[in-house]
Structure formats: C-alpha cells, structure tokens
Amino acid sequence: MPIKSRLDLLRGTAQLAGEGFLGALDVVEGVHQAVLDPFARLLPFGQLITRTTDFVYARLRDVGQVASTAALGSLGLYERYALPRDFDTADAGASNAWVSALNGAIGDHLQETRNPLALGLEFCRNGQPLALDPATLARELPCSNGRLYVLVHGLGMNDSQWQDSEGDHFGARLERDTGGSALYLRYNSGLRISANGRELARRLQQLVDTHPNPIEHIVLIGHSMGGLVCRSACSYAGREALGWLAALDAAICLGSPHLGAPLERMGGKLSAALESLPYTRALAKLTERRSAGVKDLRHGWCSDRDRPRRERLESGIEPLADIGRGRWYLAAATLAGSTDGTRARWIGDGLVPVPSALGQHPDPLQSLQLPASQRHVFRGIGHMDLLINSLVYAKLKEWLD
C-alpha cells in the first residue's frame, strides 16, 4: 500500500500550493517595502504610495486565499461524488520518496497545518503499517525466539529505503540468520528528534506489552537521523522507567551526526547573514522555514535538554543513555580509501564527518565516551551505502554475535 493515497497527495499539494503562494507574496512584499521605504520618506506623496502598495498586496492575498479555498472545496466534492473506487488503492510507490522528503523538509509545518501529507509514526512490516494488537503481532511479527530488530530510517526517508536493488534488506537477512523478527519505523522526520524519540519509546513499550510472546532481546538500528532518534528513545525510556530498555541488547547508529551536520550549520549561518540586511531580511524567512528536525541536526540535538544551548555548544552534549546490559555501537563511513588526514575525516561519507558519526571531539566534554571496539569506520562508501552495503551488514552481524 502507498504511504499516502492519491487523494491525500492531491489535497496536500493543493493546500501547500495555496500556502506557498501566500508565503512567496510575503517575501516579495518584504523586499519591495525594504526598497520602497527609504524613497517613500523623501517623496511628497510617499505615504500615499505606501498605502497603495499595502492595498494591492492585501487584495492579492485575498485572491490567493479564495483560489486555495475553491481548490480544496472542489477536491472535497470530487471525493464525495466522483472518486473512482480504485483511486486510493492505485500504485503510488513513485510518490513515497517525494512525500518522505517533503516531511523531512517541512514536516513540522505539515503537522501544524493538518496537511494530509504529514506522516505519522508507525511500525511497518512488508511496507505496511503494523497494527499493535495480539492477533496481528502473532501473525505478522512472531518473534518466536524472543528477538526483535527495529530499523529506523534517516531524514527525508522512509521504511522502504533499507531495500537494495535486489529487494533484500538488513531486516530480512537478520531474520534468516538469527531467527528473530524485524520491523521498520516510519515517521515524520521534520519533527523534533526528541519528539520522535519520545513517541518511539512509548510505542515500543506498547508493542512489548501487547505481544503474545515475551520479547527478551531487542536491537535498535538507526541510520543517520534515525540513530539520534534511537538515542532519544533510550533516554526517554530510562527517564520514564519503560520496561523494554531492560531487554535492549544493542543500539547501533550508522552514520549518525552525533556532533552535528556541517550542511545544517551552513544553513543556520546563511539565515543569520540574510537576517542582518534589510533588503534580504524577507528572504531569511524562507531559509528559516526548514523543519525543526533539520535544525536539530545542527549540533546533533536529540534531547529537549540540548536545545537551550542554541547555536553555541556551551556545555558537553548529553551522554549516551545507560542501556544496562546492552551496548552502543557507532559506525562512520568515508568516501576516501582511508581515514588518514584531516580532509578525509571531515569529508566523511559526503554528509556526516567521521568524528561526528563516531562522537569524537577534541574536547572530552563534547565527546561520546565509547571504547574503540564499539566504533568502526567503513572506507570507500557513502552515506546511503550504509543502508544496504554487505560490509555494513557483516559488521552488524559481528557486533550482534
């Protein structure tokens, strides 16, 4: 089944188009006013010109709002009277990646505006959401040996993207090799990482409590932002004394920006630079509309306790949660053939530098304290390869064995 039906795509896109028109109008008006104001003060009829300009933009907003309302109303009528029976069940697989990417970019806005394109947090198996009732879990997620694997995707992605070109994926391979059962998390990656981590912790407890078979061994595997979501979930599980944490054998982070992602820091600096000039201040609104999840990647924020530090790292990052008998494992990748030299380490996998993925900082207060046996660097592969590469799977298996 598709992540979103075609009707959801139409309605969500129409809503975004209306909001996009009004947002673009705000930016144009802001730039226009910044240019016009200095001259309006000097001209004899400056105030009249300013009021006329305000009136024109106000009427354009009215037109945009009417057009948006009419479009949504037409879709409502279409849904009620003319919707084909097979409309929602048609294959919309090509749209899944687009919807996931959109949620990564502006997912918090989609949720706040109740846009149908906003994704909810769900456990999935075979591409479909998994209902958390005993009968469904016994049938679809047997966990006959008490072993459960939870795989968590990264920013702007979804559960289907763990799959390689041959249709295989880490979860299926772990099931074959260990006899356990695997499921995949699907979530709105534009929300705060801490919000997704908190919800994952509670849903996982619900699954453990509901499952007819005892789940005694849990492994979390997170790619990119997904690793930070796993960190957040473990922290909240510890604070709220959730029982599943005692069954956690391992939490594995693949290419996760524990110390932040350089691209998001550049985005923050660009936004600050645009905000500093009156003629570009309106453009700063566009850059600031990137999602809260993206902004959390600036310094790897995965807890509400991190956020008050804002742009500066004035204190050490929150340490890895205590997971009792379990172990943390951090994996990094580099496109270079080796990790020798500063350049190779900071290029990393193309998105996340090696020190960030390994939680290594020159200041010990800013580092994640782990022994070398629980860290690993894959050479000659990129960020997305960490999802499907056979060498990565071999290392996962080694750690879990």
C-alpha positions in Angstrom: 0.0 0.0 0.0 1.2 3.5 -0.7 2.3 5.8 2.2 -0.3 8.2 1.1 -3.2 7.8 -1.3 -3.5 9.8 -4.5 -6.3 11.8 -2.9 -4.1 12.7 0.0 -1.4 13.8 -2.5 -3.9 16.0 -4.3 -5.3 17.6 -1.2 -2.0 18.1 0.4 -0.4 19.5 -2.7 -3.3 21.9 -3.2 -3.0 23.1 0.4 0.7 23.6 0.1 0.3 25.5 -3.2 -2.0 28.0 -1.5 0.3 28.4 1.4 3.3 28.7 -1.0 1.6 31.5 -2.9 0.9 33.4 0.2 4.4 32.8 1.6 6.0 33.9 -1.7 3.8 37.0 -1.6 5.1 37.9 1.9 8.7 37.6 0.7 8.1 39.8 -2.4 6.2 42.4 -0.3 9.0 42.4 2.3 11.7 43.0 -0.3 9.5 45.6 -2.1 8.9 47.5 1.1 12.6 47.4 2.1 13.5 49.0 -1.3 10.5 51.5 -1.3 10.6 52.8 2.3 13.7 55.0 2.0 12.4 56.7 -1.1 8.8 57.0 0.2 10.1 59.1 3.1 11.6 61.6 0.7 8.8 61.8 -1.9 5.9 64.3 -1.4 3.3 61.6 -1.9 5.3 58.8 -0.2 2.6 57.9 2.3 0.0 57.5 -0.5 2.4 55.3 -2.4 3.0 53.1 0.7 -0.7 52.8 1.4 -1.5 51.9 -2.3 1.2 49.2 -2.2 -0.2 47.7 1.0 -3.7 47.7 -0.5 -2.5 45.9 -3.7 -0.7 43.2 -1.7 -3.8 42.7 0.6 -6.0 42.2 -2.4 -3.6 39.7 -3.9 -3.7 37.8 -0.6 -7.5 37.7 -0.8 -7.3 36.3 -4.3 -4.9 33.6 -3.2 -7.0 32.6 -0.2 -10.1 32.4 -2.3 -8.4 30.3 -5.0 -7.0 27.9 -2.4 -10.4 27.5 -0.7 -12.0 26.9 -4.0 -9.4 24.2 -5.0 -9.8 22.4 -1.7 -13.6 22.6 -1.9 -13.5 21.1 -5.4 -11.5 18.2 -4.2 -14.0 17.6 -1.4 -16.8 17.4 -4.0 -14.7 15.1 -6.2 -14.0 12.9 -3.2 -17.7 12.7 -2.4 -19.3 12.3 -5.8 -16.8 11.3 -8.5 -13.9 9.4 -6.8 -13.2 6.2 -8.7 -13.3 3.1 -6.5 -9.7 2.1 -7.2 -8.3 5.7 -6.7 -6.8 5.1 -3.3 -5.5 1.6 -4.0 -3.7 2.5 -7.1 0.1 2.1 -7.0 1.6 5.3 -5.8 5.0 3.9 -5.0 6.8 6.6 -7.0 5.3 9.3 -4.7 6.5 7.7 -1.5 10.1 9.1 -1.7 8.7 12.5 -2.5 6.3 12.5 0.4 9.1 11.4 2.8 11.5 14.0 1.5 8.8 16.7 1.9 8.2 15.6 5.5 11.9 15.9 6.2 12.0 19.5 4.8 8.8 20.9 6.3 7.2 18.1 8.3 6.5 20.2 11.4 4.6 22.7 9.3 2.6 19.9 7.6 1.6 18.6 11.1 0.7 22.0 12.4 -1.5 22.8 9.5 -3.0 19.3 9.5 -1.9 18.7 5.9 -2.8 15.2 4.7 0.8 14.7 3.6 2.1 14.7 7.2 3.3 11.3 8.1 2.6 9.7 11.5 4.9 7.4 13.5 4.2 3.8 12.7 5.8 0.4 12.9 5.9 -1.2 9.4 6.4 -4.6 8.0 6.5 -5.5 4.3 5.7 -1.9 3.5 2.5 -1.8 5.5 1.7 -0.3 9.0 1.6 -2.9 11.7 -1.5 -2.9 14.0 -0.4 -3.4 17.6 -3.0 -6.0 18.6 -2.1 -9.5 19.8 -3.6 -11.4 16.8 -1.8 -9.2 14.2 1.5 -9.3 16.1 1.3 -13.1 16.5 0.7 -13.5 12.8 2.9 -10.8 11.3 5.7 -10.4 13.8 6.1 -13.8 15.6 9.4 -13.1 17.5 9.3 -16.8 18.3 12.7 -16.8 19.8 12.0 -13.5 21.7 14.3 -11.5 19.4 13.2 -8.2 17.8 15.0 -5.8 15.4 13.8 -2.3 14.9 15.3 -0.4 12.0 14.9 3.4 11.9 15.5 5.5 8.8 17.0 8.9 8.5 15.9 12.4 7.4 13.5 12.6 4.5 13.4 8.9 4.0 11.0 6.0 4.8 11.0 2.3 5.7 11.2 1.1 2.1 14.6 2.6 1.5 16.5 0.0 3.5 15.9 -2.2 0.5 18.7 -2.8 -2.0 18.4 -3.2 -5.8 17.7 -7.0 -5.4 14.9 -6.4 -2.9 16.8 -7.6 0.1 17.4 -5.7 3.3 19.1 -5.9 6.6 15.9 -6.9 8.5 15.3 -9.9 6.2 18.9 -11.0 6.5 18.8 -10.8 10.3 15.7 -12.9 10.3 17.3 -15.6 8.2 20.5 -15.6 10.2 19.1 -15.3 13.7 15.5 -16.4 13.6 14.3 -13.1 15.1 11.7 -10.8 13.6 12.4 -7.3 12.2 10.2 -4.3 11.8 10.8 -0.8 10.4 9.9 2.6 11.8 8.2 5.1 9.6 7.9 8.7 11.0 7.8 12.4 10.2 11.5 13.3 10.2 10.7 17.0 10.1 9.5 16.9 13.7 11.9 17.5 16.6 14.2 14.5 17.1 13.2 14.4 20.7 9.5 14.2 19.9 10.1 11.2 17.6 12.3 9.6 20.2 9.7 10.0 22.9 7.0 8.6 20.7 9.2 5.7 19.6 9.9 4.8 23.3 6.2 4.7 24.1 5.1 2.8 21.0 7.9 0.2 21.6 6.6 -0.3 25.2 3.1 -0.7 23.8 4.4 -3.4 21.4 6.2 -5.3 24.1 3.2 -5.2 26.4 0.8 -6.3 23.7 2.8 -9.0 22.0 1.6 -12.5 22.9 5.2 -13.8 23.0 7.8 -12.5 25.5 10.3 -10.2 23.8 13.6 -10.6 25.6 16.1 -9.4 23.1 15.8 -6.0 21.3 18.2 -4.4 18.8 17.8 -0.8 17.6 19.5 0.1 14.3 19.3 3.7 13.2 20.7 5.3 10.0 21.7 9.0 10.1 19.0 10.9 11.9 17.5 7.5 12.9 20.5 6.9 15.2 19.7 10.1 17.0 16.0 9.1 17.3 17.2 5.8 18.8 19.4 7.7 21.3 16.4 9.9 22.2 14.2 6.9 22.7 16.6 5.2 25.0 17.0 8.4 27.1 13.2 8.8 27.5 12.8 5.1 28.2 15.3 5.4 31.1 13.7 8.6 32.5 10.2 7.1 32.3 11.4 3.6 33.5 10.0 1.8 30.5 10.5 -2.0 30.7 11.7 -2.6 27.1 15.0 -0.9 27.9 16.0 -3.9 30.1 15.6 -6.2 27.0 17.8 -4.0 24.8 20.9 -5.9 23.6 22.4 -3.3 21.3 21.7 0.2 19.8 23.6 0.7 16.5 24.0 4.1 14.9 25.0 4.1 11.2 26.4 7.5 10.0 24.5 9.5 12.7 25.6 13.1 13.2 26.1 13.0 17.0 28.2 16.2 16.9 26.2 17.8 14.2 26.0 18.1 10.4 28.1 20.8 8.6 25.4 21.5 5.9 22.8 22.5 8.6 25.3 24.7 10.3 25.9 26.4 7.0 22.2 26.8 6.6 22.0 28.5 10.0 24.8 30.9 9.1 23.2 31.7 5.8 19.9 32.5 7.6 21.7 34.8 10.1 23.5 36.6 7.2 20.2 37.2 5.3 18.6 38.5 8.5 21.3 41.0 9.1 20.5 43.1 6.0 17.2 45.0 5.5 17.0 44.1 1.8 17.4 40.3 2.3 15.6 40.0 5.7 12.4 38.8 3.9 14.5 36.1 2.2 15.6 34.8 5.7 12.0 33.7 6.3 12.4 31.1 3.5 15.6 29.6 5.0 14.1 29.6 8.5 11.1 27.5 7.2 13.3 24.4 7.2 11.9 21.9 9.6 12.7 21.5 13.3 14.1 18.1 12.6 16.6 19.6 10.1 17.6 22.3 12.7 18.2 19.6 15.3 20.9 18.2 13.1 22.9 21.4 13.5 24.6 20.0 16.6 23.0 16.6 16.8 20.3 17.7 19.3 18.3 14.6 20.3 17.0 15.7 23.7 15.0 18.6 24.9 17.9 19.2 27.4 20.2 20.0 24.4 18.1 22.8 22.8 18.7 25.7 25.3 22.3 25.7 24.1 21.0 27.1 20.8 23.8 27.9 18.4 26.7 27.5 20.8 28.0 24.4 22.4 28.5 25.9 25.9 28.5 22.5 27.6 29.0 18.9 26.8 26.4 17.0 24.8 24.1 14.7 26.7 25.9 11.3 27.1 24.7 8.1 25.6 21.8 6.7 27.6 22.7 3.9 30.0 21.2 0.8 28.4 22.1 -1.7 31.1 23.4 -5.0 29.7 23.2 -3.6 26.2 25.9 -1.9 24.2 26.1 1.2 22.0 27.9 0.8 18.6 28.7 3.8 16.4 29.6 3.4 12.7 31.0 6.0 10.3 31.9 6.0 6.6 34.3 7.8 4.5 34.4 8.2 0.7 38.2 8.1 0.9 40.2 4.9 0.9 41.5 5.6 4.4 40.8 7.9 7.4 44.3 9.3 7.4 44.4 13.1 7.3 42.0 15.8 8.4 40.4 16.2 5.0 39.4 12.6 4.7 37.9 12.6 8.2 35.9 15.7 7.6 34.6 14.8 4.2 33.4 11.6 5.7 30.5 9.9 3.9 29.6 13.0 2.0 27.1 14.3 4.6 28.4 13.4 8.0 32.1 13.7 9.0 33.8 10.7 10.6 34.4 12.5 14.0 30.7 13.4 14.2 29.5 9.9 13.4 31.9 8.4 16.0 31.1 11.1 18.6 34.7 12.2 18.8 35.5 15.8 19.7 38.9 17.4 20.8 37.2 18.5 24.0 36.4 15.3 26.1 33.3 17.1 27.5 31.9 17.2 23.9 32.6 13.5 23.1 30.6 10.3 23.5 32.7 8.0 25.6 33.0 4.6 24.0 35.8 2.1 23.6 37.4 1.5 20.2 35.8 -1.9 19.9 32.4 -0.2 19.7 33.3 2.1 16.9 34.0 1.4 13.3 34.8 3.3 10.1 33.8 1.9 6.7 36.2 3.1 3.9 35.3 3.9 0.3 31.5 4.1 0.8 29.0 6.9 1.1 26.2 7.9 3.4 23.4 6.0 1.6 25.5 2.9 1.2 25.3 2.4 5.0 21.7 1.3 4.4 22.4 -1.7 2.1 26.2 -2.4 1.9 27.1 -6.0 2.6 30.2 -5.0 4.6 28.0 -3.0 6.9 25.7 -6.0 7.4 28.8 -8.2 8.1 29.9 -5.7 10.8 26.3 -5.6 12.3 26.3 -9.4 12.5 29.8 -9.4 14.1 28.7 -6.9 16.8 25.4 -8.8 17.5 27.2 -12.2 17.6 
